[in-house]
C-alpha cells in the first residue's frame, strides 16, 4: 500500500537518511525480540466453503538470518499458520510478503490470503469499528502460510555491524529472504514440503530473484505467484517510452470506470482494445519522437484522448506522453477529485492549489489511506490479544525513509557479465524456469493498478522467448481491480478460485 508503493513516491519524497541509520541504535535494544508465541485456532468456512473447518497453529516469531560463516545479519519477523494433522511431506508451505521496498507483509495477510481478514467495503474508506472475519478465501485451504517482514520493516531488525548496503538492495534482500526461508524449513522440519512463493508488488521482484536463488541453493520451488508484478524497473521512470506505454491501458480502464470513455463497451473488450492500440499505434509513435509528422501526432492524440478521457489538445501538448500525476489531477478535475494510484477507482478531494509539490502529490493515495491502517490494527490486535505476542509499540508497516530511499538497485542479472543499475528480473524468471521446467508460475494483475501496470508485465515476459513447453507453465489472470486484488470481494473470489486451481495443478 503505501506498501507496495513498490516504487512508492512517498519514499521518493522522504529525505535521505544515512545508510548506517540503523547502526545508531544500540544492538541490545535493536535486536531484543519477544519470545515466540503460538495459539491453536480454527478456521470455519462460509459461503461456497460452508461446513469446512481447518484447525491450525498460528505462531509469531523471529528467524535468524545468518551468513555462511554464521554471522548474524538480522532477525526476520514471521507470522505462520500451519494446519494440524496434515502430512508435512505433501502439504505445501507458501512464503508470502508485500514489497515497497520498505513494506511489511500485513496487507497481503490481513487484507488478502491469511485465515483472518478485515471486511472491506468496495472502494470506500473503512471506518470503525474494524470488522474481522474468518477469511472465506484464505489460501490456508491449499497451503500452510508463512508471512515474512523484510529486514528493516515491521518488527524485523538489522544486526549490529551488518552492512546495510548489502541488506537494502535487490540482491541482498533476496539473499536475506533465502536464508530466512531455509531457516524456517530447518526449524520446522519441512524439507520435503512443496515450497511456494507469493509476492505482491516489489515482492514480485523479490520472487523473481528468489525463485532462481533458492534453486541455486538446492531448494526446489514448486510454484510462484506474482501479484501486481513489476519486473523491469525502467518502466517507473517518467519520460521512458515503456513508462508511457504501460500507463495507457490503465488510464483507459480508469477513464471508462468513471464514465469518461468507452461507454457501451465491456470492460474486458475496452482494456483489450487499449492494449492493442498501445502496441500497434502508440508504440511506433513514441519511438519516432519529434520525427513523427505533426498531422500524425494530432491524429494519435485524438485517438488517445478518446481512449483515456482527456482532451486531444491536452494529450498533444504532452506529445503523447501524459504522466500519471497529470492524469490523476485532471480526469475528475471538474468534480474537484483526484484518483488513487495503487487502485485508481478510489478517489479523494483534490489538494489545495498551494499544495503543488509533485513528490508530495505522488505519494497521496486514497487507495492506501482507505485500508492500510485498518489492516495494521487488525494484525496488532491478533498478535497481542490472540497470540499473546507483545511486540514494540512501533510497527514499521512502511519504512521508506530508511529502507526505500537507501535501496541499492544494482542487480546481477543471470548470464550477464556486469551488474545492471536498473534491474530487469524477468531474466531471473526465465533462468529459473529453464532450470526447473516443472515449476508453475501464476501472474495476476489488475486493470486499475497504476503502480505496476499490466501492459509492462506482458511485454517483459514476451521478451524472454520461452519455449512453448515453458509457456505452458505460466498462467495469466487479469482482474477488475487495482494493486491490492483482495480489496473488493468479487475479485477476491476470483483470485481464490484461480489459486485453488493453481495449487491443484500437477
C-alpha positions as CSV (number, residue, x, y, z in Angstrom):
1,X,0.0,0.0,0.0
2,X,2.0,2.8,0.6
3,X,3.0,-0.6,0.8
4,X,3.9,-1.9,-2.2
5,X,4.1,1.5,-3.3
6,X,6.7,-0.5,-5.0
7,X,8.2,2.4,-6.5
8,X,6.4,4.3,-3.9
9,X,6.5,8.0,-4.5
10,X,6.2,8.5,-0.7
11,X,9.6,7.0,-0.5
12,X,10.9,9.5,-3.1
13,X,9.5,12.4,-1.1
14,X,11.3,11.4,2.1
15,X,14.6,13.0,2.9
16,X,17.6,10.8,2.5
17,X,18.9,9.0,5.6
18,X,22.4,7.7,6.0
19,X,22.8,4.1,5.2
20,X,24.1,3.4,8.7
21,X,20.9,4.9,10.3
22,X,20.1,1.5,12.0
23,X,23.6,1.4,13.5
24,X,22.8,4.4,15.7
25,X,20.5,2.1,17.7
26,X,22.3,0.1,20.4
27,X,22.4,-3.6,19.4
28,X,20.8,-4.9,22.6
29,X,17.8,-2.6,22.1
30,X,17.6,-3.2,18.4
31,X,17.8,-7.0,18.5
32,X,15.8,-7.7,21.6
33,X,12.8,-9.7,20.5
34,X,9.9,-11.1,22.4
35,X,9.7,-14.9,22.9
36,X,7.7,-16.7,20.2
37,X,4.0,-17.0,20.9
38,X,1.6,-19.6,19.4
39,X,-2.1,-20.4,19.6
40,X,-4.2,-23.3,18.5
41,X,-7.0,-21.9,16.4
42,X,-9.7,-23.0,13.9
43,X,-11.0,-21.6,10.7
44,X,-14.6,-22.0,9.7
45,X,-15.6,-21.8,6.1
46,X,-18.6,-19.8,4.8
47,X,-20.4,-19.2,1.6
48,X,-19.2,-21.7,-1.0
49,X,-17.0,-23.3,1.7
50,X,-19.6,-23.6,4.4
51,X,-19.0,-26.6,6.5
52,X,-15.3,-26.7,6.0
53,X,-13.0,-26.4,9.1
54,X,-9.3,-26.2,9.4
55,X,-7.5,-26.5,12.8
56,X,-4.2,-24.7,12.7
57,X,-1.4,-23.3,14.8
58,X,-0.5,-19.6,14.4
59,X,3.0,-18.6,15.5
60,X,4.6,-15.2,15.8
61,X,8.4,-15.5,16.0
62,X,11.7,-14.2,14.6
63,X,14.0,-16.1,12.3
64,X,17.8,-15.7,12.4
65,X,19.2,-14.5,9.1
66,X,22.9,-15.6,9.2
67,X,25.7,-15.5,6.6
68,X,27.6,-18.6,5.5
69,X,30.1,-18.0,8.4
70,X,27.3,-17.8,11.0
71,X,27.5,-14.1,11.5
72,X,24.1,-12.6,12.3
73,X,22.7,-10.4,9.6
74,X,19.3,-9.7,11.2
75,X,16.2,-11.2,12.7
76,X,13.2,-11.5,10.4
77,X,9.7,-11.5,11.9
78,X,7.4,-14.2,10.7
79,X,3.8,-15.0,11.3
80,X,3.0,-18.5,10.3
81,X,-0.2,-20.6,10.0
82,X,0.3,-24.4,9.9
83,X,-2.7,-26.8,9.6
84,X,-3.0,-29.6,12.1
85,X,-2.9,-33.2,11.1
86,X,-1.5,-32.8,7.6
87,X,1.3,-34.8,6.1
88,X,4.2,-32.4,6.0
89,X,5.8,-34.2,3.0
90,X,2.7,-33.4,0.9
91,X,1.3,-30.2,2.5
92,X,2.7,-27.2,0.6
93,X,4.1,-24.2,2.5
94,X,3.9,-20.8,1.0
95,X,6.2,-17.9,1.9
96,X,4.3,-14.6,1.4
97,X,5.2,-10.9,1.5
98,X,4.5,-7.4,0.2
99,X,7.1,-5.1,-1.2
100,X,7.9,-1.4,-1.2
101,X,10.8,-1.8,-1.0
102,X,10.3,-0.9,2.7
103,X,7.0,-2.5,3.4
104,X,6.0,-5.3,5.8
105,X,3.6,-8.1,5.0
106,X,0.4,-7.1,6.8
107,X,-1.6,-6.2,3.7
108,X,-1.4,-9.5,1.9
109,X,-2.0,-11.3,5.3
110,X,-5.0,-9.5,6.9
111,X,-6.1,-7.9,3.6
112,X,-5.9,-10.9,1.4
113,X,-4.9,-14.5,1.8
114,X,-4.4,-15.1,5.6
115,X,-7.0,-17.0,7.6
116,X,-8.4,-13.8,9.1
117,X,-9.4,-10.8,7.0
118,X,-10.6,-7.2,7.6
119,X,-14.0,-6.8,6.0
120,X,-13.8,-4.2,3.3
121,X,-16.4,-2.0,1.6
122,X,-15.5,-2.0,-2.0
123,X,-13.8,1.3,-2.9
124,X,-15.0,3.1,0.3
125,X,-12.7,4.2,3.1
126,X,-13.0,1.9,6.1
127,X,-14.2,3.3,9.4
128,X,-14.5,2.0,12.9
129,X,-15.1,-0.5,14.5
130,X,-12.9,-2.7,12.4
131,X,-14.7,-5.8,11.4
132,X,-12.6,-9.0,11.2
133,X,-13.9,-12.4,9.9
134,X,-12.6,-15.9,9.1
135,X,-11.4,-15.3,5.6
136,X,-13.7,-17.3,3.2
137,X,-11.0,-17.1,0.6
138,X,-7.9,-17.8,2.6
139,X,-5.0,-19.7,0.9
140,X,-4.7,-21.8,4.1
141,X,-7.2,-24.1,2.4
142,X,-4.5,-25.1,0.0
143,X,-1.2,-24.5,1.8
144,X,0.4,-23.6,5.1
145,X,1.4,-19.9,5.1
146,X,4.4,-18.0,6.4
147,X,4.3,-14.2,6.2
148,X,7.7,-12.6,6.3
149,X,8.6,-8.9,7.0
150,X,11.7,-7.7,5.2
151,X,14.7,-6.6,7.4
152,X,14.2,-3.1,8.5
153,X,10.4,-3.3,8.2
154,X,7.6,-4.4,10.6
155,X,9.4,-6.0,13.6
156,X,12.3,-7.2,11.7
157,X,15.7,-5.9,12.8
158,X,19.1,-5.5,11.3
159,X,22.1,-6.8,13.3
160,X,24.9,-4.7,14.7
161,X,27.7,-4.4,12.2
162,X,25.6,-5.7,9.3
163,X,26.3,-3.9,6.0
164,X,23.0,-2.2,5.1
165,X,24.4,-1.6,1.6
166,X,24.1,-5.4,1.2
167,X,20.8,-5.8,3.1
168,X,18.9,-3.0,1.5
169,X,19.2,-3.9,-2.2
170,X,17.8,-6.2,-4.8
171,X,20.3,-8.9,-4.4
172,X,20.9,-8.5,-0.6
173,X,17.2,-8.6,0.1
174,X,16.7,-11.8,-1.9
175,X,19.6,-13.4,-0.1
176,X,18.2,-12.5,3.3
177,X,14.8,-14.0,2.4
178,X,16.5,-17.1,1.0
179,X,18.3,-17.6,4.3
180,X,15.1,-16.9,6.4
181,X,13.2,-19.4,4.3
182,X,15.8,-22.2,4.7
183,X,15.9,-21.4,8.5
184,X,12.1,-21.8,8.7
185,X,12.3,-25.1,6.8
186,X,15.0,-26.4,9.1
187,X,13.4,-25.3,12.3
188,X,10.0,-26.8,11.3
189,X,11.3,-30.0,9.7
190,X,9.6,-29.2,6.4
191,X,12.4,-30.0,3.8
192,X,10.1,-32.4,1.9
193,X,7.2,-29.9,1.7
194,X,6.4,-28.4,-1.7
195,X,7.7,-24.8,-1.5
196,X,5.7,-21.9,-3.0
197,X,6.3,-18.2,-3.1
198,X,3.6,-15.5,-3.1
199,X,4.8,-11.9,-3.6
200,X,3.0,-8.7,-4.3
201,X,4.4,-5.6,-5.9
202,X,8.1,-5.2,-5.1
203,X,7.6,-8.7,-3.6
204,X,7.5,-9.9,-7.2
205,X,11.0,-8.5,-7.8
206,X,12.0,-10.5,-4.7
207,X,10.1,-13.5,-6.0
208,X,11.9,-13.4,-9.4
209,X,15.4,-13.4,-7.8
210,X,14.4,-15.9,-5.1
211,X,13.0,-18.5,-7.5
212,X,16.4,-18.5,-9.1
213,X,18.5,-18.2,-5.9
214,X,16.6,-20.9,-4.0
215,X,17.2,-23.3,-6.8
216,X,20.9,-22.5,-6.8
217,X,20.9,-23.3,-3.1
218,X,19.1,-26.7,-3.6
219,X,15.6,-25.7,-2.6
220,X,13.2,-26.9,-5.1
221,X,10.4,-24.4,-5.8
222,X,7.1,-25.9,-6.8
223,X,5.3,-22.7,-7.7
224,X,5.4,-18.9,-7.7
225,X,2.6,-16.3,-7.6
226,X,3.3,-12.8,-8.9
227,X,0.5,-10.4,-7.7
228,X,0.7,-6.9,-9.2
229,X,4.1,-7.6,-10.8
230,X,6.9,-5.4,-11.8
231,X,10.0,-6.9,-13.5
232,X,11.8,-4.2,-15.5
233,X,12.4,-1.1,-13.3
234,X,12.8,1.3,-16.2
235,X,9.0,1.3,-16.5
236,X,8.7,3.6,-13.4
237,X,10.7,6.4,-14.9
238,X,8.6,9.2,-16.5
239,X,9.8,10.0,-20.0
240,X,10.8,6.5,-20.8
241,X,8.7,5.0,-23.6
242,X,8.0,1.9,-21.5
243,X,6.5,4.1,-18.8
244,X,4.1,5.8,-21.1
245,X,3.2,2.6,-22.9
246,X,2.4,0.8,-19.7
247,X,0.3,3.6,-18.3
248,X,-2.0,4.0,-21.3
249,X,-4.2,0.9,-21.0
250,X,-4.5,1.5,-17.2
251,X,-5.6,5.1,-17.9
252,X,-8.1,3.9,-20.5
253,X,-9.6,1.5,-18.0
254,X,-9.9,4.2,-15.4
255,X,-11.5,6.6,-17.8
256,X,-14.1,4.0,-18.6
257,X,-14.7,3.3,-14.9
258,X,-15.6,7.0,-14.3
259,X,-17.7,7.3,-17.5
260,X,-15.2,9.4,-19.4
261,X,-14.6,6.9,-22.2
262,X,-15.6,3.5,-23.5
263,X,-19.3,3.8,-23.0
264,X,-21.2,0.8,-24.2
265,X,-18.2,-1.4,-24.4
266,X,-17.5,-4.2,-21.9
267,X,-14.6,-3.7,-19.5
268,X,-12.6,-6.7,-20.9
269,X,-13.1,-5.6,-24.5
270,X,-12.2,-2.0,-23.7
271,X,-9.0,-3.0,-21.9
272,X,-8.1,-5.4,-24.8
273,X,-8.6,-2.6,-27.3
274,X,-6.3,-0.3,-25.2
275,X,-3.6,-3.0,-25.0
276,X,-3.8,-3.5,-28.8
277,X,-3.8,0.3,-29.6
278,X,-0.8,0.7,-27.3
279,X,1.1,-2.0,-29.2
280,X,0.1,-1.0,-32.7
281,X,-0.3,2.8,-32.6
282,X,1.2,4.4,-29.6
283,X,4.5,2.4,-29.5
284,X,5.7,3.4,-33.0
285,X,4.6,7.0,-32.5
286,X,6.6,7.3,-29.3
287,X,9.6,5.8,-30.8
288,X,9.7,8.4,-33.5
289,X,9.7,11.4,-31.1
290,X,9.7,14.7,-33.0
291,X,10.2,12.8,-36.2
292,X,6.5,12.0,-36.1
293,X,4.8,14.2,-38.6
294,X,2.6,16.9,-36.9
295,X,-0.5,15.6,-38.7
296,X,0.1,12.1,-37.5
297,X,0.8,13.3,-33.9
298,X,-2.6,15.2,-33.9
299,X,-4.4,12.0,-35.2
300,X,-2.8,9.8,-32.5
301,X,-3.5,12.5,-29.8
302,X,-7.2,12.5,-30.8
303,X,-7.4,8.7,-30.6
304,X,-5.5,8.7,-27.3
305,X,-7.8,11.4,-25.8
306,X,-10.8,9.3,-26.7
307,X,-9.2,6.4,-25.0
308,X,-8.1,7.9,-21.8
309,X,-10.8,10.6,-21.3
310,X,-8.7,13.7,-21.7
311,X,-9.0,16.4,-24.4
312,X,-6.9,15.8,-27.5
313,X,-5.2,19.1,-27.2
314,X,-4.1,18.2,-23.7
315,X,-2.6,15.0,-25.0
316,X,-0.9,16.7,-27.9
317,X,0.7,19.4,-25.7
318,X,2.3,16.5,-23.8
319,X,3.4,15.0,-27.1
320,X,1.5,11.8,-26.3
321,X,3.4,11.5,-23.0
322,X,0.8,12.0,-20.3
323,X,2.2,11.3,-16.9
324,X,0.3,9.5,-14.2
325,X,0.1,12.6,-11.9
326,X,-1.2,14.7,-14.8
327,X,-3.9,12.1,-15.4
328,X,-4.8,11.8,-11.7
329,X,-5.2,15.5,-11.3
330,X,-7.2,16.1,-14.5
331,X,-9.5,13.2,-15.2
332,X,-12.0,14.3,-12.5
333,X,-10.9,17.9,-12.1
334,X,-14.4,19.2,-12.8
335,X,-15.7,17.3,-9.8
336,X,-12.9,18.5,-7.5
337,X,-11.5,15.0,-7.2
338,X,-8.2,13.1,-7.8
339,X,-7.9,9.4,-8.4
340,X,-5.9,6.9,-6.5
341,X,-2.7,5.4,-7.7
342,X,-2.5,1.8,-6.3
343,X,-6.1,1.5,-7.3
344,X,-7.4,4.2,-9.5
345,X,-11.0,3.6,-8.7
346,X,-10.5,5.2,-5.3
347,X,-10.9,9.0,-5.1
348,X,-10.3,11.8,-2.7
349,X,-10.8,15.6,-2.7
350,X,-8.2,17.4,-4.8
351,X,-5.4,19.0,-2.8
352,X,-5.3,22.8,-2.4
353,X,-3.7,24.8,-5.2
354,X,-0.8,25.7,-2.9
355,X,-0.1,22.0,-2.4
356,X,1.7,21.8,-5.7
357,X,4.8,19.8,-4.8
358,X,5.0,17.0,-7.3
359,X,6.7,14.5,-5.0
360,X,4.2,15.1,-2.2
361,X,1.2,14.6,-4.6
362,X,2.6,11.5,-6.0
363,X,2.6,9.9,-2.5
364,X,-1.0,10.9,-1.7
365,X,-3.1,7.9,-2.4
366,X,-6.7,7.4,-1.5
367,X,-6.4,3.6,-2.2
368,X,-3.7,3.4,0.5
369,X,-5.4,5.7,3.0
370,X,-8.7,3.7,2.8
371,X,-7.5,0.4,4.1
372,X,-3.8,0.4,5.4
373,X,-4.4,1.5,9.0
374,X,-7.3,-1.0,9.4
375,X,-5.2,-3.9,8.3
376,X,-2.3,-3.0,10.6
377,X,-4.7,-2.5,13.6
378,X,-6.2,-5.9,13.0
379,X,-2.8,-7.5,12.8
380,X,-1.7,-5.8,16.0
381,X,-4.8,-7.0,17.8
382,X,-4.3,-10.5,16.6
383,X,-0.7,-10.7,17.8
384,X,-1.5,-9.1,21.2
385,X,-4.9,-10.5,22.1
386,X,-5.0,-13.8,20.3
387,X,-1.3,-15.0,20.4
388,X,-0.1,-13.0,23.5
389,X,2.8,-11.7,21.4
390,X,3.8,-8.3,22.7
391,X,5.9,-6.5,20.1
392,X,7.3,-3.0,20.2
393,X,4.8,-0.1,20.1
394,X,6.0,0.9,16.8
395,X,5.4,-1.4,13.9
396,X,7.1,-0.3,10.7
397,X,4.4,-1.2,8.2
398,X,6.2,1.2,5.8
399,X,9.8,2.2,6.3
400,X,10.6,4.1,3.1
401,X,12.6,6.7,4.9
402,X,15.4,4.3,5.9
403,X,14.9,1.3,3.6
404,X,13.4,2.5,0.4
405,X,15.4,5.7,0.0
406,X,18.6,3.8,0.6
407,X,17.8,0.9,-1.7
408,X,20.6,-0.4,-3.9
409,X,19.1,-1.1,-7.3
410,X,22.1,-2.7,-8.8
411,X,21.4,-6.3,-9.8
412,X,23.5,-9.1,-11.2
413,X,21.2,-10.5,-13.9
414,X,21.9,-14.1,-14.7
415,X,24.1,-14.6,-17.8
416,X,25.4,-11.0,-17.9
417,X,28.9,-10.1,-17.1
418,X,28.3,-6.7,-15.3
419,X,25.6,-5.7,-12.9
420,X,22.7,-3.6,-14.1
421,X,21.9,-0.3,-12.4
422,X,18.3,-0.7,-13.4
423,X,17.2,-4.2,-12.8
424,X,15.1,-6.4,-15.1
425,X,14.4,-9.5,-13.1
426,X,12.4,-11.2,-16.0
427,X,15.8,-12.7,-16.8
428,X,15.9,-14.3,-13.4
429,X,12.4,-15.8,-14.0
430,X,13.4,-17.2,-17.4
431,X,16.6,-18.7,-16.0
432,X,14.7,-20.3,-13.1
433,X,12.1,-21.8,-15.4
434,X,14.7,-23.2,-17.8
435,X,16.5,-24.8,-14.9
436,X,13.3,-26.1,-13.3
437,X,10.7,-26.7,-16.1
438,X,8.3,-28.3,-13.7
439,X,7.9,-25.1,-11.7
440,X,4.5,-23.3,-12.0
441,X,4.2,-19.6,-12.4
442,X,1.0,-17.5,-12.0
443,X,0.9,-13.8,-12.9
444,X,-2.0,-11.8,-11.5
445,X,-2.8,-8.2,-12.4
446,X,-5.4,-5.5,-12.1
447,X,-6.5,-3.2,-14.9
448,X,-6.8,-0.2,-12.4
449,X,-3.3,-0.7,-11.0
450,X,-1.1,2.3,-11.9
451,X,1.8,1.3,-9.7
452,X,2.6,-1.9,-11.5
453,X,0.9,-1.7,-14.9
454,X,-0.2,-4.9,-16.6
455,X,1.0,-4.0,-20.1
456,X,4.6,-3.8,-18.9
457,X,4.5,-7.3,-17.4
458,X,3.1,-8.8,-20.6
459,X,5.8,-7.0,-22.5
460,X,8.6,-8.1,-20.1
461,X,7.7,-11.8,-20.3
462,X,7.3,-11.6,-24.1
463,X,11.0,-10.7,-24.4
464,X,12.1,-13.8,-22.7
465,X,11.3,-16.0,-25.7
466,X,10.3,-19.0,-23.6
467,X,9.7,-22.2,-25.5
468,X,6.1,-23.5,-25.9
469,X,6.8,-26.1,-23.2
470,X,7.8,-23.4,-20.6
471,X,5.0,-21.1,-21.6
472,X,2.6,-23.8,-20.6
473,X,3.9,-23.5,-17.1
474,X,2.9,-19.8,-17.0
475,X,-0.7,-18.7,-16.4
476,X,-2.1,-15.2,-16.6
477,X,-5.1,-13.7,-14.7
478,X,-6.4,-10.1,-15.2
479,X,-8.8,-8.8,-12.6
480,X,-11.3,-6.0,-12.4
481,X,-9.2,-4.4,-9.6
482,X,-6.2,-2.3,-8.7
483,X,-3.0,-3.1,-7.0
484,X,-4.5,-4.9,-4.0
485,X,-6.6,-7.5,-5.7
486,X,-8.1,-8.6,-2.4
487,X,-9.7,-5.2,-1.6
488,X,-13.1,-6.0,-3.2
489,X,-14.9,-9.3,-2.7
490,X,-15.7,-10.2,-6.3
491,X,-12.0,-10.0,-7.2
492,X,-11.0,-11.9,-4.1
493,X,-13.5,-14.6,-5.0
494,X,-12.0,-14.9,-8.5
495,X,-8.4,-14.9,-7.1
496,X,-9.3,-17.6,-4.6
497,X,-10.7,-19.9,-7.3
498,X,-7.7,-19.3,-9.5
499,X,-5.3,-20.1,-6.7
500,X,-7.1,-23.3,-5.8
501,X,-6.8,-24.5,-9.4
502,X,-3.1,-23.4,-9.4
503,X,-2.2,-25.3,-6.3
504,X,-4.1,-28.4,-7.5
505,X,-2.4,-28.4,-10.9
506,X,0.2,-31.0,-11.3
